[in-house]
Amino acid sequence: MTGQHAPAVPPAISAWLAAHAMHDIDAESAQLTEDVIVVDNGHEFRGRAAARDWSDNVSKEFQYTATILSTDNHGDAVVATARVEGNFPGSPIDLRYQFLLTGGLISALTICV
């Protein structure tokens, strides 16, 4: 078998995942388009300001860690699976972060089980 390498995760997604793990809201927001759409737990947040508020509220409400288990890259669409553990109901849980990129930034993020 020849050496095969997993495709690289786009920089905006790598940066967002790292910032999210550190609860760095400013660094997360910098990776989002102005009109980003985030869907989490059945709720939709439209625009960078709303996404920032969502992430900030989650970080304040729950203490958690996320460990990336895998990533699957399909061009401008990337799915990252993470084990999330913390003080929330159902912990630990494996979540899928489904990203869509536009112009090198995250334009959509859906988080689901």
C-alpha positions as a printed NumPy array, in Angstrom:
array([[  0.   ,   0.   ,   0.   ],
       [  1.343,   3.425,  -0.85 ],
       [  1.513,   6.147,   1.768],
       [ -1.791,   7.993,   1.881],
       [ -2.362,  11.148,   3.864],
       [ -5.652,  12.508,   5.075],
       [ -6.496,  15.754,   3.288],
       [ -5.557,  18.863,   5.215],
       [ -8.326,  20.589,   7.124],
       [ -8.756,  24.14 ,   5.78 ],
       [ -7.036,  26.804,   7.921],
       [-10.252,  28.556,   9.037],
       [-11.649,  25.292,  10.395],
       [ -8.4  ,  24.305,  12.116],
       [ -8.232,  27.755,  13.703],
       [-11.904,  27.659,  14.757],
       [-11.554,  24.192,  16.317],
       [ -8.442,  25.257,  18.248],
       [-10.095,  28.484,  19.434],
       [-13.283,  26.625,  20.367],
       [-11.288,  24.15 ,  22.459],
       [ -9.694,  27.079,  24.311],
       [-13.002,  28.993,  24.616],
       [-11.405,  31.911,  22.732],
       [-14.49 ,  33.683,  21.386],
       [-12.526,  36.4  ,  19.528],
       [-10.392,  33.879,  17.651],
       [-13.495,  31.791,  16.808],
       [-15.361,  34.819,  15.464],
       [-12.437,  35.806,  13.25 ],
       [-12.944,  32.577,  11.252],
       [-16.618,  33.297,  10.442],
       [-18.22 ,  35.153,   7.561],
       [-20.402,  38.134,   8.504],
       [-23.52 ,  36.2  ,   7.453],
       [-22.586,  32.831,   9.   ],
       [-25.392,  30.484,  10.048],
       [-24.812,  28.309,  13.114],
       [-27.258,  25.562,  14.072],
       [-26.844,  23.968,  17.492],
       [-29.299,  21.949,  19.531],
       [-32.176,  22.861,  17.216],
       [-31.504,  26.605,  17.418],
       [-30.3  ,  28.759,  14.527],
       [-28.023,  31.761,  14.965],
       [-27.603,  34.075,  11.97 ],
       [-24.665,  36.421,  11.551],
       [-21.262,  36.737,  13.191],
       [-22.595,  38.675,  16.209],
       [-25.273,  36.051,  16.938],
       [-22.731,  33.219,  16.508],
       [-20.376,  35.011,  18.876],
       [-23.137,  35.389,  21.475],
       [-24.055,  31.696,  21.086],
       [-20.477,  30.551,  21.662],
       [-19.975,  32.947,  24.563],
       [-23.193,  31.765,  26.257],
       [-22.29 ,  28.083,  25.824],
       [-18.831,  28.733,  27.299],
       [-20.354,  30.514,  30.302],
       [-23.134,  27.962,  30.896],
       [-21.045,  24.799,  30.613],
       [-17.493,  23.797,  31.363],
       [-16.411,  21.252,  28.782],
       [-13.569,  19.889,  26.724],
       [-13.745,  18.722,  23.132],
       [-11.336,  16.197,  21.678],
       [-11.314,  15.884,  17.892],
       [-11.675,  12.214,  16.951],
       [-11.729,  12.561,  13.166],
       [-12.176,  14.943,  10.269],
       [-13.593,  14.262,   6.831],
       [-12.772,  16.831,   4.165],
       [-14.947,  17.262,   1.056],
       [-13.533,  20.434,  -0.479],
       [-15.462,  23.361,   1.009],
       [-17.382,  21.031,   3.353],
       [-15.671,  19.474,   6.371],
       [-17.121,  17.266,   9.094],
       [-15.213,  17.03 ,  12.378],
       [-16.292,  14.514,  14.997],
       [-15.422,  15.396,  18.589],
       [-15.916,  13.771,  21.966],
       [-17.309,  16.482,  24.231],
       [-17.164,  15.996,  27.992],
       [-18.355,  18.376,  30.686],
       [-21.068,  19.417,  33.102],
       [-24.008,  19.131,  30.709],
       [-26.746,  16.504,  30.393],
       [-25.668,  13.497,  28.34 ],
       [-21.922,  13.985,  28.851],
       [-19.798,  12.583,  27.35 ],
       [-21.161,  12.716,  23.817],
       [-19.702,  12.512,  20.323],
       [-20.776,  15.514,  18.257],
       [-20.424,  16.202,  14.556],
       [-19.406,  19.701,  13.525],
       [-20.425,  20.19 ,   9.881],
       [-18.641,  23.183,   8.354],
       [-19.14 ,  24.931,   5.029],
       [-16.586,  27.423,   3.749],
       [-17.084,  30.47 ,   1.571],
       [-14.069,  32.527,   0.546],
       [-11.869,  30.693,   3.039],
       [-14.083,  31.482,   6.045],
       [-16.779,  29.447,   7.785],
       [-20.174,  30.379,   6.354],
       [-22.189,  27.598,   7.99 ],
       [-21.774,  25.343,  10.998],
       [-24.213,  22.676,  12.086],
       [-23.585,  20.743,  15.307],
       [-25.415,  17.45 ,  15.725],
       [-25.133,  14.018,  17.295]])
